[in-house]
Amino acid sequence: MFKVRISPHWEIRRAENTALDTAVLLSLLRAIEEAGSIARAAQTVGLSYRYAWGLLREAESLFGHSLMQTGRGRGTSLSPLAEKLIWADRRIAARLTPTLDSLASELETELGKTLGNTGSVTRLDASHGFAVAAFLKQAGESGLSIDLRYRNSSDAVAALSRGESDLAGFHVPLGEFESLTMERYRRWLDPKAHKLIHLAVREQGLFVNPGNPLGIEAITDLARDHVRFVNRQAGSGTRTLLELLLERQSILPSQVSGFENTEFTHSAVAAFIASGMADVGFGVQTAAERFKLDFIPLVRERYFFAVKSETLEQPQMKQLVSVLCSSSFRDAVNQLPGYDASDTGKILTLPEAFG
């Protein structure tokens, strides 16, 4: 089976100038950030020192600003412009990766059909999450074919009920909002026809800049003057949970500056804040730590794969469950900040999961 990988690629040009391909430049800048030396960085990324130096000069000529800073005894460091380029690339990847992963999965399936590969493929519609990404990696290593579409939880569960997918990934908060959130999904989930595979428990909370300079501690702080917020897209489970938290505190969306600024993944929210474009966001702890942000935990939630009971008896699905129950996958989930794999792989009926 072919594996397709699609990565974001961007160029910069000024008027009629030749476009600057950022791919090699960004690799070099990241290596300089790590090594503190152009020579060592060039060696790391497989470039000659002369070529690396020429690439830096070409970019500096285009921007009209330096990309490097040097100081006696301090080696070479990146200028604010170079750091901004790296952050721009991380933000682009955070925003586009789920869409590109879904497209890559579609292309793999179409290539397989064209080439006559008729092996069993499991169709997965899921809300984007780090444990889902870890599962896809291990499923691929185990030889499982997964046709992935990232979409919000409601759309994923609705697609399962229409027979458009075999698994639907969705998340439900523990505690006071559990029953209210489940009401959204009950129209599509039938206790007699569906079961749940427990994926993980994860922590949701507020992302703030390192050291929490604005002293943000709770949801009520989102309504403070001069606090800039970045939200998840309408329809996402994380945004729905945030709206419930705001409603409990009698805070209107209009009172939150930036409520309509939206990103499509937890990582994109974190990148937005780390880039200095907002002060606070809401999402899972893993994203905050990957972008070196502080995290204020607020709610724990469970992430499930919903599946038709009869599908669980199919060989492909049994193999899939065995991957979820494996010690290697549980270890991978437990290594994600804010994730707990204690019940990973457990199969539950809806009454067992929610009473």
VENUR-V425888 format. One record per residue. N is the residue number from 1. RES is the residue in three letters. SS is DSSP state (hx for helix, st for strand, lp for the rest). NEAR is the number of other C-alpha atoms within 8 Angstrom. Layout:
BEGIN
((N | RES | SS | NEAR) (N | RES | SS | NEAR))
END
This chain:
BEGIN
((1 | MET | lp | 5) (2 | PHE | lp | 6) (3 | LYS | lp | 5) (4 | VAL | lp | 8) (5 | ARG | lp | 6) (6 | ILE | lp | 7) (7 | SER | lp | 7) (8 | PRO | lp | 8) (9 | HIS | lp | 6) (10 | TRP | lp | 7) (11 | GLU | st | 8) (12 | ILE | st | 8) (13 | ARG | lp | 10) (14 | ARG | lp | 8) (15 | ALA | lp | 4) (16 | GLU | lp | 5) (17 | ASN | lp | 6) (18 | THR | lp | 6) (19 | ALA | lp | 8) (20 | LEU | st | 8) (21 | ASP | st | 9) (22 | THR | hx | 10) (23 | ALA | hx | 8) (24 | VAL | hx | 7) (25 | LEU | hx | 10) (26 | LEU | hx | 10) (27 | SER | hx | 9) (28 | LEU | hx | 12) (29 | LEU | hx | 12) (30 | ARG | hx | 9) (31 | ALA | hx | 12) (32 | ILE | hx | 15) (33 | GLU | hx | 9) (34 | GLU | hx | 7) (35 | ALA | hx | 9) (36 | GLY | lp | 11) (37 | SER | lp | 10) (38 | ILE | hx | 12) (39 | ALA | hx | 7) (40 | ARG | hx | 10) (41 | ALA | hx | 15) (42 | ALA | hx | 14) (43 | GLN | hx | 10) (44 | THR | hx | 8) (45 | VAL | hx | 9) (46 | GLY | lp | 6) (47 | LEU | lp | 9) (48 | SER | lp | 8) (49 | TYR | hx | 10) (50 | ARG | hx | 6) (51 | TYR | hx | 8) (52 | ALA | hx | 12) (53 | TRP | hx | 9) (54 | GLY | hx | 8) (55 | LEU | hx | 9) (56 | LEU | hx | 10) (57 | ARG | hx | 8) (58 | GLU | hx | 8) (59 | ALA | hx | 9) (60 | GLU | hx | 11) (61 | SER | hx | 8) (62 | LEU | hx | 8) (63 | PHE | hx | 7) (64 | GLY | lp | 6) (65 | HIS | lp | 7) (66 | SER | lp | 9) (67 | LEU | lp | 11) (68 | MET | st | 9) (69 | GLN | st | 9) (70 | THR | st | 8) (71 | GLY | st | 7) (72 | ARG | lp | 5) (73 | GLY | lp | 4) (74 | ARG | lp | 6) (75 | GLY | st | 9) (76 | THR | st | 12) (77 | SER | st | 11) (78 | LEU | st | 13) (79 | SER | lp | 10) (80 | PRO | hx | 7) (81 | LEU | hx | 10) (82 | ALA | hx | 11) (83 | GLU | hx | 9) (84 | LYS | hx | 9) (85 | LEU | hx | 9) (86 | ILE | hx | 11) (87 | TRP | hx | 11) (88 | ALA | hx | 9) (89 | ASP | hx | 8) (90 | ARG | hx | 9) (91 | ARG | hx | 11) (92 | ILE | hx | 10) (93 | ALA | hx | 10) (94 | ALA | hx | 11) (95 | ARG | hx | 12) (96 | LEU | hx | 9) (97 | THR | hx | 10) (98 | PRO | hx | 10) (99 | THR | hx | 8) (100 | LEU | hx | 10) (101 | ASP | hx | 11) (102 | SER | hx | 11) (103 | LEU | hx | 9) (104 | ALA | hx | 11) (105 | SER | hx | 13) (106 | GLU | hx | 10) (107 | LEU | hx | 9) (108 | GLU | hx | 12) (109 | THR | hx | 9) (110 | GLU | hx | 8) (111 | LEU | hx | 9) (112 | GLY | hx | 12) (113 | LYS | hx | 9) (114 | THR | hx | 7) (115 | LEU | lp | 6) (116 | GLY | lp | 6) (117 | ASN | lp | 8) (118 | THR | lp | 6) (119 | GLY | lp | 4) (120 | SER | lp | 6) (121 | VAL | st | 9) (122 | THR | st | 12) (123 | ARG | st | 11) (124 | LEU | st | 13) (125 | ASP | st | 16) (126 | ALA | st | 16) (127 | SER | lp | 14) (128 | HIS | lp | 11) (129 | GLY | lp | 7) (130 | PHE | hx | 8) (131 | ALA | hx | 10) (132 | VAL | hx | 9) (133 | ALA | hx | 9) (134 | ALA | hx | 11) (135 | PHE | hx | 11) (136 | LEU | hx | 9) (137 | LYS | hx | 8) (138 | GLN | hx | 10) (139 | ALA | hx | 13) (140 | GLY | hx | 10) (141 | GLU | hx | 7) (142 | SER | lp | 7) (143 | GLY | lp | 6) (144 | LEU | lp | 11) (145 | SER | st | 9) (146 | ILE | st | 12) (147 | ASP | st | 11) (148 | LEU | st | 12) (149 | ARG | st | 10) (150 | TYR | st | 11) (151 | ARG | lp | 10) (152 | ASN | lp | 13) (153 | SER | hx | 14) (154 | SER | hx | 12) (155 | ASP | hx | 8) (156 | ALA | hx | 15) (157 | VAL | hx | 16) (158 | ALA | hx | 9) (159 | ALA | hx | 12) (160 | LEU | hx | 16) (161 | SER | hx | 9) (162 | ARG | lp | 7) (163 | GLY | lp | 7) (164 | GLU | lp | 8) (165 | SER | lp | 12) (166 | ASP | lp | 12) (167 | LEU | st | 13) (168 | ALA | st | 17) (169 | GLY | st | 15) (170 | PHE | st | 16) (171 | HIS | st | 11) (172 | VAL | st | 11) (173 | PRO | st | 12) (174 | LEU | lp | 10) (175 | GLY | lp | 5) (176 | GLU | lp | 5) (177 | PHE | lp | 10) (178 | GLU | hx | 10) (179 | SER | hx | 8) (180 | LEU | hx | 7) (181 | THR | hx | 10) (182 | MET | hx | 9) (183 | GLU | hx | 8) (184 | ARG | hx | 8) (185 | TYR | hx | 10) (186 | ARG | lp | 8) (187 | ARG | lp | 7) (188 | TRP | lp | 9) (189 | LEU | lp | 10) (190 | ASP | lp | 8) (191 | PRO | lp | 9) (192 | LYS | lp | 4) (193 | ALA | lp | 9) (194 | HIS | st | 13) (195 | LYS | st | 13) (196 | LEU | st | 13) (197 | ILE | st | 13) (198 | HIS | st | 14) (199 | LEU | st | 15) (200 | ALA | st | 15) (201 | VAL | st | 11) (202 | ARG | st | 13) (203 | GLU | st | 13) (204 | GLN | st | 13) (205 | GLY | st | 13) (206 | LEU | st | 13) (207 | PHE | st | 15) (208 | VAL | st | 14) (209 | ASN | lp | 12) (210 | PRO | lp | 8) (211 | GLY | lp | 5) (212 | ASN | lp | 9) (213 | PRO | lp | 7) (214 | LEU | lp | 5) (215 | GLY | lp | 5) (216 | ILE | lp | 8) (217 | GLU | lp | 6) (218 | ALA | lp | 8) (219 | ILE | hx | 8) (220 | THR | hx | 9) (221 | ASP | hx | 9) (222 | LEU | hx | 12) (223 | ALA | hx | 10) (224 | ARG | lp | 8) (225 | ASP | lp | 5) (226 | HIS | lp | 5) (227 | VAL | lp | 13) (228 | ARG | lp | 11) (229 | PHE | st | 14) (230 | VAL | st | 18) (231 | ASN | st | 14) (232 | ARG | st | 15) (233 | GLN | lp | 9) (234 | ALA | lp | 6) (235 | GLY | lp | 8) (236 | SER | lp | 12) (237 | GLY | hx | 13) (238 | THR | hx | 9) (239 | ARG | hx | 12) (240 | THR | hx | 10) (241 | LEU | hx | 10) (242 | LEU | hx | 9) (243 | GLU | hx | 9) (244 | LEU | hx | 9) (245 | LEU | hx | 9) (246 | LEU | hx | 13) (247 | GLU | hx | 9) (248 | ARG | hx | 7) (249 | GLN | lp | 8) (250 | SER | lp | 6) (251 | ILE | lp | 10) (252 | LEU | lp | 8) (253 | PRO | hx | 8) (254 | SER | hx | 6) (255 | GLN | hx | 7) (256 | VAL | lp | 12) (257 | SER | lp | 12) (258 | GLY | lp | 9) (259 | PHE | lp | 11) (260 | GLU | lp | 6) (261 | ASN | lp | 9) (262 | THR | st | 10) (263 | GLU | st | 12) (264 | PHE | lp | 9) (265 | THR | lp | 11) (266 | HIS | hx | 13) (267 | SER | hx | 11) (268 | ALA | hx | 13) (269 | VAL | hx | 17) (270 | ALA | hx | 14) (271 | ALA | hx | 13) (272 | PHE | hx | 12) (273 | ILE | hx | 16) (274 | ALA | hx | 13) (275 | SER | lp | 10) (276 | GLY | lp | 7) (277 | MET | lp | 7) (278 | ALA | lp | 13) (279 | ASP | lp | 12) (280 | VAL | st | 14) (281 | GLY | st | 14) (282 | PHE | st | 15) (283 | GLY | st | 13) (284 | VAL | st | 12) (285 | GLN | hx | 14) (286 | THR | hx | 11) (287 | ALA | hx | 11) (288 | ALA | hx | 15) (289 | GLU | hx | 11) (290 | ARG | hx | 7) (291 | PHE | lp | 10) (292 | LYS | lp | 8) (293 | LEU | lp | 13) (294 | ASP | st | 12) (295 | PHE | st | 11) (296 | ILE | st | 10) (297 | PRO | st | 9) (298 | LEU | st | 8) (299 | VAL | st | 9) (300 | ARG | st | 10) (301 | GLU | st | 12) (302 | ARG | st | 13) (303 | TYR | st | 13) (304 | PHE | st | 13) (305 | PHE | st | 12) (306 | ALA | st | 14) (307 | VAL | st | 14) (308 | LYS | st | 10) (309 | SER | hx | 9) (310 | GLU | hx | 7) (311 | THR | hx | 9) (312 | LEU | hx | 9) (313 | GLU | hx | 8) (314 | GLN | lp | 8) (315 | PRO | hx | 6) (316 | GLN | hx | 10) (317 | MET | hx | 11) (318 | LYS | hx | 10) (319 | GLN | hx | 9) (320 | LEU | hx | 10) (321 | VAL | hx | 9) (322 | SER | hx | 9) (323 | VAL | hx | 12) (324 | LEU | hx | 12) (325 | CYS | hx | 11) (326 | SER | lp | 8) (327 | SER | hx | 6) (328 | SER | hx | 6) (329 | PHE | hx | 13) (330 | ARG | hx | 13) (331 | ASP | hx | 9) (332 | ALA | hx | 9) (333 | VAL | hx | 13) (334 | ASN | hx | 10) (335 | GLN | lp | 7) (336 | LEU | lp | 10) (337 | PRO | lp | 8) (338 | GLY | lp | 9) (339 | TYR | st | 13) (340 | ASP | st | 9) (341 | ALA | lp | 12) (342 | SER | lp | 6) (343 | ASP | lp | 8) (344 | THR | lp | 12) (345 | GLY | lp | 11) (346 | LYS | lp | 9) (347 | ILE | st | 8) (348 | LEU | st | 10) (349 | THR | lp | 10) (350 | LEU | hx | 11) (351 | PRO | hx | 7) (352 | GLU | hx | 7) (353 | ALA | hx | 8) (354 | PHE | hx | 6) (355 | GLY | lp | 5))
END
